[in-house]
């Protein structure tokens, strides 16, 4: 599956997109665990992140398919 990062998450990961291999039946929470195992600096940012698959916001319990693209959306800030 693909994972896309935006904003500060892209900065932390050092790339806008990556491929992640998960077991069948894995959830968004499983993907987050795998990502933080690879890049522990990501963990503090995930508390306020929204998750989307396609055009739909999803929860951490959502099951993922191998052809899904999980998008991690940090909160927007401005001034």
FIVO-537616 format. One record per atom (N, C-alpha, C, O, CB): residue in one letter; chain; atom name; y, z, x. Coordinates in pm, whole numbers. Atoms other than C-alpha are relative to their C-alpha. Last residue first. Glycine has a CB too. Layout:
N
+------+-------+------+--------+--------+--------+
! vodo ! balum ! vopa !     c2 !     c3 !     c1 !
+------+-------+------+--------+--------+--------+
!    A !     A !   CA !      Y !      Z !      X !
...
+------+-------+------+--------+--------+--------+
END
This chain:
79
+------+-------+------+--------+--------+--------+
! vodo ! balum ! vopa !     c2 !     c3 !     c1 !
+------+-------+------+--------+--------+--------+
!    X !     A !    N !   -119 !    -82 !      2 !
!    X !     A !   CA !   3321 !   1082 !   -217 !
!    X !     A !    C !    119 !    -80 !    -41 !
!    X !     A !    O !    230 !    -26 !    -49 !
!    X !     A !   CB !     24 !     62 !    133 !
!    X !     A !    N !   -121 !     80 !    -21 !
!    X !     A !   CA !   2968 !    976 !   -220 !
!    X !     A !    C !    123 !     88 !     -5 !
!    X !     A !    O !    115 !    210 !    -18 !
!    X !     A !   CB !     10 !   -112 !   -105 !
!    X !     A !    N !   -119 !    -83 !    -17 !
!    X !     A !   CA !   2616 !   1098 !   -240 !
!    X !     A !    C !    119 !    -90 !     27 !
!    X !     A !    O !    103 !   -203 !     74 !
!    X !     A !   CB !    -18 !    104 !    116 !
!    X !     A !    N !   -118 !     75 !    -41 !
!    X !     A !   CA !   2307 !    934 !   -379 !
!    X !     A !    C !    116 !     97 !     15 !
!    X !     A !    O !    136 !    184 !    -69 !
!    X !     A !   CB !     35 !   -112 !   -102 !
!    X !     A !    N !   -116 !    -14 !     86 !
!    X !     A !   CA !   1989 !   1135 !   -389 !
!    X !     A !    C !    118 !    -77 !     57 !
!    X !     A !    O !    133 !    -90 !    179 !
!    X !     A !   CB !     37 !    148 !    -17 !
!    X !     A !    N !    -73 !   -125 !    -24 !
!    X !     A !   CA !   1704 !    988 !   -185 !
!    X !     A !    C !    117 !     12 !    -99 !
!    X !     A !    O !    159 !    -88 !   -157 !
!    X !     A !   CB !     52 !      5 !    146 !
!    X !     A !    N !   -142 !     12 !     30 !
!    X !     A !   CA !   1484 !    719 !   -339 !
!    X !     A !    C !     71 !    133 !     23 !
!    X !     A !    O !     55 !    225 !    -57 !
!    X !     A !   CB !     21 !    -48 !   -145 !
!    X !     A !    N !    -55 !   -135 !     -8 !
!    X !     A !   CA !   1132 !    679 !   -200 !
!    X !     A !    C !    152 !    -12 !     -7 !
!    X !     A !    O !    214 !    -76 !     77 !
!    X !     A !   CB !    -45 !     73 !    132 !
!    X !     A !    N !   -137 !     -3 !    -49 !
!    X !     A !   CA !    976 !    353 !   -318 !
!    X !     A !    C !     49 !    143 !     -4 !
!    X !     A !    O !     40 !    210 !   -107 !
!    X !     A !   CB !     94 !    -94 !    -85 !
!    X !     A !    N !    -62 !   -128 !     32 !
!    X !     A !   CA !    599 !    323 !   -348 !
!    X !     A !    C !    138 !      1 !     63 !
!    X !     A !    O !    153 !    -22 !    183 !
!    X !     A !   CB !    -87 !    121 !     50 !
!    X !     A !    N !   -107 !    -32 !    -94 !
!    X !     A !   CA !    482 !    -37 !   -345 !
!    X !     A !    C !     65 !    128 !    -51 !
!    X !     A !    O !    123 !    130 !   -160 !
!    X !     A !   CB !    104 !   -119 !     15 !
!    X !     A !    N !   -128 !    -58 !     43 !
!    X !     A !   CA !    148 !    -78 !   -517 !
!    X !     A !    C !    100 !      5 !    116 !
!    X !     A !    O !     63 !      7 !    233 !
!    X !     A !   CB !    -21 !    141 !    -57 !
!    X !     A !    N !   -103 !    104 !     -1 !
!    X !     A !   CA !   -128 !   -317 !   -401 !
!    X !     A !    C !    136 !     51 !    -49 !
!    X !     A !    O !    229 !    -28 !    -65 !
!    X !     A !   CB !    -44 !   -116 !    -86 !
!    X !     A !    N !    -23 !     58 !   -133 !
!    X !     A !   CA !   -367 !    -39 !   -296 !
!    X !     A !    C !    111 !   -105 !      5 !
!    X !     A !    O !    174 !   -123 !    109 !
!    X !     A !   CB !   -127 !    -62 !     49 !
!    X !     A !    N !     98 !    106 !    -27 !
!    X !     A !   CA !   -324 !    142 !   -629 !
!    X !     A !    C !     33 !    -63 !    135 !
!    X !     A !    O !    147 !    -55 !    181 !
!    X !     A !   CB !      2 !   -109 !   -113 !
!    X !     A !    N !    -48 !    123 !    -63 !
!    X !     A !   CA !   -146 !    475 !   -671 !
!    X !     A !    C !   -115 !    -98 !     20 !
!    X !     A !    O !   -230 !    -59 !     39 !
!    X !     A !   CB !     68 !     31 !    135 !
!    X !     A !    N !     99 !     66 !    -85 !
!    X !     A !   CA !   -218 !    764 !   -906 !
!    X !     A !    C !     56 !   -133 !     49 !
!    X !     A !    O !    127 !   -203 !    -24 !
!    X !     A !   CB !   -135 !    -22 !    -78 !
!    X !     A !    N !     34 !    139 !     35 !
!    X !     A !   CA !     88 !    947 !  -1039 !
!    X !     A !    C !   -100 !    -56 !    100 !
!    X !     A !    O !    -81 !    -46 !    221 !
!    X !     A !   CB !    127 !    -87 !     -4 !
!    X !     A !    N !    138 !      6 !     46 !
!    X !     A !   CA !     79 !   1324 !   -978 !
!    X !     A !    C !    -46 !   -141 !    -33 !
!    X !     A !    O !   -163 !   -162 !    -64 !
!    X !     A !   CB !    -16 !     87 !   -121 !
!    X !     A !    N !     89 !    -20 !   -114 !
!    X !     A !   CA !    396 !   1324 !   -767 !
!    X !     A !    C !   -147 !    -11 !    -39 !
!    X !     A !    O !   -231 !    -36 !     47 !
!    X !     A !   CB !     25 !    136 !     63 !
!    X !     A !    N !     10 !   -138 !    -48 !
!    X !     A !   CA !    584 !   1182 !  -1063 !
!    X !     A !    C !    -93 !      6 !    121 !
!    X !     A !    O !   -158 !    -93 !    157 !
!    X !     A !   CB !    -50 !     94 !   -112 !
!    X !     A !    N !    131 !    -63 !     17 !
!    X !     A !   CA !    693 !    824 !  -1135 !
!    X !     A !    C !      5 !    143 !     55 !
!    X !     A !    O !     99 !    181 !    123 !
!    X !     A !   CB !   -111 !    -82 !     70 !
!    X !     A !    N !      4 !   -129 !    -69 !
!    X !     A !   CA !   1015 !    630 !  -1186 !
!    X !     A !    C !   -132 !     68 !    -33 !
!    X !     A !    O !   -179 !     63 !   -146 !
!    X !     A !   CB !    122 !     90 !    -41 !
!    X !     A !    N !     20 !   -121 !     77 !
!    X !     A !   CA !    939 !    277 !  -1304 !
!    X !     A !    C !      1 !    124 !     89 !
!    X !     A !    O !    -68 !    129 !    191 !
!    X !     A !   CB !   -131 !     -8 !    -77 !
!    X !     A !    N !   -130 !    -36 !     57 !
!    X !     A !   CA !   1069 !    -55 !  -1175 !
!    X !     A !    C !     -5 !    134 !    -73 !
!    X !     A !    O !     87 !    166 !   -149 !
!    X !     A !   CB !     47 !   -108 !    -94 !
!    X !     A !    N !    -58 !    109 !     78 !
!    X !     A !   CA !    775 !   -115 !   -944 !
!    X !     A !    C !    138 !     42 !    -47 !
!    X !     A !    O !    219 !     90 !     32 !
!    X !     A !   CB !    -91 !    -37 !   -121 !
!    X !     A !    N !     98 !    106 !    -24 !
!    X !     A !   CA !    646 !    222 !   -833 !
!    X !     A !    C !     42 !   -114 !    -92 !
!    X !     A !    O !     49 !    -98 !   -214 !
!    X !     A !   CB !   -152 !     49 !    -28 !
!    X !     A !    N !     14 !    111 !     93 !
!    X !     A !   CA !    926 !    475 !   -807 !
!    X !     A !    C !   -114 !    -90 !     47 !
!    X !     A !    O !   -139 !   -106 !    167 !
!    X !     A !   CB !    132 !    -81 !    -12 !
!    X !     A !    N !    106 !     92 !    -39 !
!    X !     A !   CA !    971 !    817 !   -654 !
!    X !     A !    C !    -11 !   -109 !   -106 !
!    X !     A !    O !     -1 !    -82 !   -226 !
!    X !     A !   CB !   -136 !     75 !     16 !
!    X !     A !    N !     65 !     58 !    117 !
!    X !     A !   CA !   1280 !   1039 !   -663 !
!    X !     A !    C !   -100 !   -105 !     49 !
!    X !     A !    O !    -83 !   -162 !    157 !
!    X !     A !   CB !    106 !    -64 !   -100 !
!    X !     A !    N !     23 !    144 !      8 !
!    X !     A !   CA !   1365 !   1249 !   -358 !
!    X !     A !    C !    -62 !    -37 !   -135 !
!    X !     A !    O !   -145 !     36 !   -188 !
!    X !     A !   CB !    -91 !    -47 !    115 !
!    X !     A !    N !    -98 !     54 !     95 !
!    X !     A !   CA !   1519 !   1597 !   -366 !
!    X !     A !    C !    -19 !   -150 !    -24 !
!    X !     A !    O !     70 !   -215 !    -80 !
!    X !     A !   CB !    140 !     26 !     50 !
!    X !     A !    N !    -20 !    -90 !    115 !
!    X !     A !   CA !   1238 !   1798 !   -206 !
!    X !     A !    C !     90 !    -60 !   -106 !
!    X !     A !    O !     76 !    -28 !   -225 !
!    X !     A !   CB !     57 !    131 !     47 !
!    X !     A !    N !     79 !     41 !    115 !
!    X !     A !   CA !   1137 !   1505 !     17 !
!    X !     A !    C !     19 !     87 !   -123 !
!    X !     A !    O !    -23 !     48 !   -232 !
!    X !     A !   CB !   -143 !      0 !     37 !
!    X !     A !    N !    -73 !     93 !     87 !
!    X !     A !   CA !   1418 !   1546 !    269 !
!    X !     A !    C !    -73 !    -29 !   -130 !
!    X !     A !    O !    -11 !    -78 !   -225 !
!    X !     A !   CB !     26 !   -129 !     75 !
!    X !     A !    N !   -112 !    -67 !     67 !
!    X !     A !   CA !   1278 !   1857 !    437 !
!    X !     A !    C !     76 !    -89 !    -98 !
!    X !     A !    O !    143 !    -39 !   -189 !
!    X !     A !   CB !     95 !     52 !    103 !
!    X !     A !    N !     31 !   -104 !    100 !
!    X !     A !   CA !    942 !   1683 !    494 !
!    X !     A !    C !    122 !     64 !    -66 !
!    X !     A !    O !    123 !     75 !   -188 !
!    X !     A !   CB !    -81 !    107 !     65 !
!    X !     A !    N !    -23 !     51 !    134 !
!    X !     A !   CA !   1064 !   1368 !    674 !
!    X !     A !    C !     -9 !    111 !   -105 !
!    X !     A !    O !     58 !    105 !   -208 !
!    X !     A !   CB !   -100 !   -111 !    -33 !
!    X !     A !    N !   -144 !    -11 !     28 !
!    X !     A !   CA !   1096 !   1539 !   1012 !
!    X !     A !    C !     35 !    -48 !   -141 !
!    X !     A !    O !    144 !    -19 !   -191 !
!    X !     A !   CB !     79 !    -80 !    102 !
!    X !     A !    N !    -34 !   -131 !     59 !
!    X !     A !   CA !    716 !   1583 !   1006 !
!    X !     A !    C !    149 !     16 !    -35 !
!    X !     A !    O !    182 !     93 !   -125 !
!    X !     A !   CB !    -39 !    109 !     95 !
!    X !     A !    N !   -140 !    -22 !    -38 !
!    X !     A !   CA !    664 !   1205 !   1064 !
!    X !     A !    C !     47 !    132 !    -64 !
!    X !     A !    O !    107 !    130 !   -171 !
!    X !     A !   CB !     92 !   -120 !    -46 !
!    X !     A !    N !    -41 !     97 !   -102 !
!    X !     A !   CA !    296 !   1106 !   1061 !
!    X !     A !    C !    140 !     29 !     53 !
!    X !     A !    O !    168 !      9 !    171 !
!    X !     A !   CB !     -5 !   -140 !    -58 !
!    X !     A !    N !     91 !    -22 !   -113 !
!    X !     A !   CA !    173 !   1417 !    880 !
!    X !     A !    C !     39 !    -92 !    115 !
!    X !     A !    O !     31 !    -55 !    232 !
!    X !     A !   CB !   -147 !    -24 !    -41 !
!    X !     A !    N !    -51 !   -114 !    -76 !
!    X !     A !   CA !    484 !   1391 !    662 !
!    X !     A !    C !    -92 !     37 !    116 !
!    X !     A !    O !    -47 !     95 !    214 !
!    X !     A !   CB !     19 !    120 !    -92 !
!    X !     A !    N !   -126 !     35 !    -67 !
!    X !     A !   CA !    386 !   1040 !    555 !
!    X !     A !    C !     53 !    115 !     83 !
!    X !     A !    O !    100 !     94 !    195 !
!    X !     A !   CB !    104 !    -42 !   -103 !
!    X !     A !    N !     30 !     90 !   -111 !
!    X !     A !   CA !     24 !   1135 !    482 !
!    X !     A !    C !    127 !    -36 !     77 !
!    X !     A !    O !    125 !    -43 !    200 !
!    X !     A !   CB !    -68 !   -128 !    -52 !
!    X !     A !    N !     71 !    -80 !   -101 !
!    X !     A !   CA !    131 !   1433 !    271 !
!    X !     A !    C !    -30 !    -86 !    122 !
!    X !     A !    O !    -11 !    -42 !    235 !
!    X !     A !   CB !   -131 !     58 !    -58 !
!    X !     A !    N !   -101 !    -83 !    -65 !
!    X !     A !   CA !    382 !   1216 !     85 !
!    X !     A !    C !    -62 !     86 !    110 !
!    X !     A !    O !     -2 !    105 !    216 !
!    X !     A !   CB !     71 !     88 !   -103 !
!    X !     A !    N !    -79 !     88 !    -85 !
!    X !     A !   CA !    112 !    958 !     11 !
!    X !     A !    C !    105 !     81 !     77 !
!    X !     A !    O !    127 !     58 !    196 !
!    X !     A !   CB !     68 !   -110 !    -84 !
!    X !     A !    N !     84 !     33 !   -116 !
!    X !     A !   CA !   -117 !   1231 !   -121 !
!    X !     A !    C !     75 !    -89 !     98 !
!    X !     A !    O !     64 !    -71 !    220 !
!    X !     A !   CB !   -130 !    -68 !    -45 !
!    X !     A !    N !      5 !   -121 !    -83 !
!    X !     A !   CA !    163 !   1358 !   -347 !
!    X !     A !    C !    -85 !    -24 !    125 !
!    X !     A !    O !    -49 !     22 !    234 !
!    X !     A !   CB !    -55 !    119 !    -80 !
!    X !     A !    N !   -127 !     -3 !    -74 !
!    X !     A !   CA !    215 !   1002 !   -477 !
!    X !     A !    C !      1 !    121 !     93 !
!    X !     A !    O !     46 !    110 !    207 !
!    X !     A !   CB !    121 !      5 !    -98 !
!    X !     A !    N !   -120 !    -17 !     81 !
!    X !     A !   CA !   -151 !   1008 !   -573 !
!    X !     A !    C !    124 !    -12 !     87 !
!    X !     A !    O !    115 !    -23 !    210 !
!    X !     A !   CB !     -1 !    135 !    -74 !
!    X !     A !    N !   -105 !    -82 !    -59 !
!    X !     A !   CA !   -468 !    880 !   -411 !
!    X !     A !    C !    123 !      2 !    -90 !
!    X !     A !    O !    149 !    -92 !   -165 !
!    X !     A !   CB !     38 !    -52 !    141 !
!    X !     A !    N !    -33 !   -111 !     89 !
!    X !     A !   CA !   -738 !    740 !   -640 !
!    X !     A !    C !    107 !     92 !     55 !
!    X !     A !    O !    138 !    194 !     -7 !
!    X !     A !   CB !   -122 !     79 !    -28 !
!    X !     A !    N !    -10 !     40 !    140 !
!    X !     A !   CA !   -882 !    520 !   -368 !
!    X !     A !    C !     24 !    123 !    -86 !
!    X !     A !    O !    -37 !    227 !    -65 !
!    X !     A !   CB !   -128 !    -76 !    -45 !
!    X !     A !    N !    126 !      8 !     71 !
!    X !     A !   CA !   -816 !    667 !    -24 !
!    X !     A !    C !     24 !    -45 !   -143 !
!    X !     A !    O !    132 !    -23 !   -198 !
!    X !     A !   CB !    -73 !    134 !      3 !
!    X !     A !    N !     44 !   -122 !     68 !
!    X !     A !   CA !   -485 !    589 !    140 !
!    X !     A !    C !   -135 !    -22 !    -65 !
!    X !     A !    O !   -175 !   -136 !    -89 !
!    X !     A !   CB !    104 !     44 !   -106 !
!    X !     A !    N !    136 !     12 !     51 !
!    X !     A !   CA !   -360 !    332 !    391 !
!    X !     A !    C !    -44 !    134 !    -55 !
!    X !     A !    O !    -45 !    235 !     16 !
!    X !     A !   CB !    -98 !    -49 !    110 !
!    X !     A !    N !     69 !   -128 !     -1 !
!    X !     A !   CA !     16 !    320 !    437 !
!    X !     A !    C !   -137 !    -21 !    -63 !
!    X !     A !    O !   -149 !    -78 !   -171 !
!    X !     A !   CB !     81 !    110 !    -78 !
!    X !     A !    N !    128 !      6 !     69 !
!    X !     A !   CA !    210 !      8 !    529 !
!    X !     A !    C !    -69 !    135 !     16 !
!    X !     A !    O !    -71 !    192 !    125 !
!    X !     A !   CB !    -89 !   -116 !     54 !
!    X !     A !    N !    121 !    -12 !    -81 !
!    X !     A !   CA !    572 !     58 !    625 !
!    X !     A !    C !   -123 !    -14 !    -89 !
!    X !     A !    O !   -115 !      3 !   -211 !
!    X !     A !   CB !     -2 !    134 !     75 !
!    X !     A !    N !    126 !     21 !     73 !
!    X !     A !   CA !    921 !    -23 !    504 !
!    X !     A !    C !   -116 !     21 !     96 !
!    X !     A !    O !   -105 !     -4 !    216 !
!    X !     A !   CB !     -6 !   -143 !    -62 !
!    X !     A !    N !    -20 !      2 !    144 !
!    X !     A !   CA !   1286 !     41 !    594 !
!    X !     A !    C !   -128 !     -7 !    -81 !
!    X !     A !    O !   -127 !     21 !   -201 !
!    X !     A !   CB !     86 !   -116 !    -36 !
!    X !     A !    N !     36 !    130 !     56 !
!    X !     A !   CA !   1222 !    154 !    951 !
!    X !     A !    C !     19 !      4 !   -152 !
!    X !     A !    O !     10 !    110 !   -213 !
!    X !     A !   CB !   -147 !    -37 !     37 !
!    X !     A !    N !    -27 !    103 !   -100 !
!    X !     A !   CA !   1318 !    441 !   1180 !
!    X !     A !    C !    -38 !   -139 !    -44 !
!    X !     A !    O !    -46 !   -231 !     38 !
!    X !     A !   CB !    -72 !     33 !    126 !
!    X !     A !    N !    123 !     74 !    -29 !
!    X !     A !   CA !   1146 !    694 !    954 !
!    X !     A !    C !     21 !   -107 !    108 !
!    X !     A !    O !    -75 !   -149 !    173 !
!    X !     A !   CB !    -53 !    -64 !   -127 !
!    X !     A !    N !    101 !    -92 !    -51 !
!    X !     A !   CA !   1438 !    940 !    965 !
!    X !     A !    C !   -126 !    -77 !     43 !
!    X !     A !    O !   -184 !    -50 !    148 !
!    X !     A !   CB !    -35 !    107 !   -106 !
!    X !     A !    N !    -43 !    -47 !   -132 !
!    X !     A !   CA !   1700 !    666 !    928 !
!    X !     A !    C !   -106 !     90 !     64 !
!    X !     A !    O !   -137 !     76 !    182 !
!    X !     A !   CB !    133 !     76 !    -11 !
!    X !     A !    N !     17 !    113 !    -92 !
!    X !     A !   CA !   1511 !    500 !    644 !
!    X !     A !    C !     39 !     42 !    141 !
!    X !     A !    O !    -26 !      4 !    238 !
!    X !     A !   CB !     83 !   -122 !    -46 !
!    X !     A !    N !    144 !     11 !    -23 !
!    X !     A !   CA !   1486 !    838 !    471 !
!    X !     A !    C !    -32 !   -116 !     95 !
!    X !     A !    O !   -121 !   -106 !    179 !
!    X !     A !   CB !    -75 !    -20 !   -133 !
!    X !     A !    N !     38 !    -91 !   -108 !
!    X !     A !   CA !   1859 !    894 !    516 !
!    X !     A !    C !   -148 !    -12 !     33 !
!    X !     A !    O !   -189 !      9 !    147 !
!    X !     A !   CB !     35 !    144 !    -37 !
!    X !     A !    N !    -96 !   -103 !    -42 !
!    X !     A !   CA !   1933 !    593 !    298 !
!    X !     A !    C !    -51 !     80 !    119 !
!    X !     A !    O !   -102 !     25 !    216 !
!    X !     A !   CB !     30 !     93 !   -114 !
!    X !     A !    N !   -142 !     32 !     12 !
!    X !     A !   CA !   1630 !    405 !    166 !
!    X !     A !    C !     83 !    116 !     52 !
!    X !     A !    O !     37 !    230 !     59 !
!    X !     A !   CB !     37 !    -32 !   -147 !
!    X !     A !    N !    -89 !   -113 !    -24 !
!    X !     A !   CA !   1259 !    400 !    246 !
!    X !     A !    C !    145 !    -47 !    -10 !
!    X !     A !    O !    179 !   -157 !     34 !
!    X !     A !   CB !    -27 !     63 !    138 !
!    X !     A !    N !   -136 !     39 !    -36 !
!    X !     A !   CA !    993 !    162 !    115 !
!    X !     A !    C !     88 !    124 !      8 !
!    X !     A !    O !     76 !    216 !    -74 !
!    X !     A !   CB !     58 !   -102 !   -101 !
!    X !     A !    N !    -96 !   -106 !     32 !
!    X !     A !   CA !    620 !    239 !    117 !
!    X !     A !    C !    136 !    -48 !     48 !
!    X !     A !    O !    149 !    -93 !    162 !
!    X !     A !   CB !    -40 !    138 !     66 !
!    X !     A !    N !   -127 !      1 !    -72 !
!    X !     A !   CA !    361 !    -38 !    102 !
!    X !     A !    C !     84 !    119 !    -46 !
!    X !     A !    O !     77 !    163 !   -161 !
!    X !     A !   CB !     77 !   -133 !    -24 !
!    X !     A !    N !   -118 !      0 !     84 !
!    X !     A !   CA !      0 !      0 !      0 !
!    X !     A !    C !    124 !      0 !     88 !
!    X !     A !    O !    118 !     34 !    207 !
!    X !     A !   CB !      0 !    121 !    -95 !
+------+-------+------+--------+--------+--------+
END
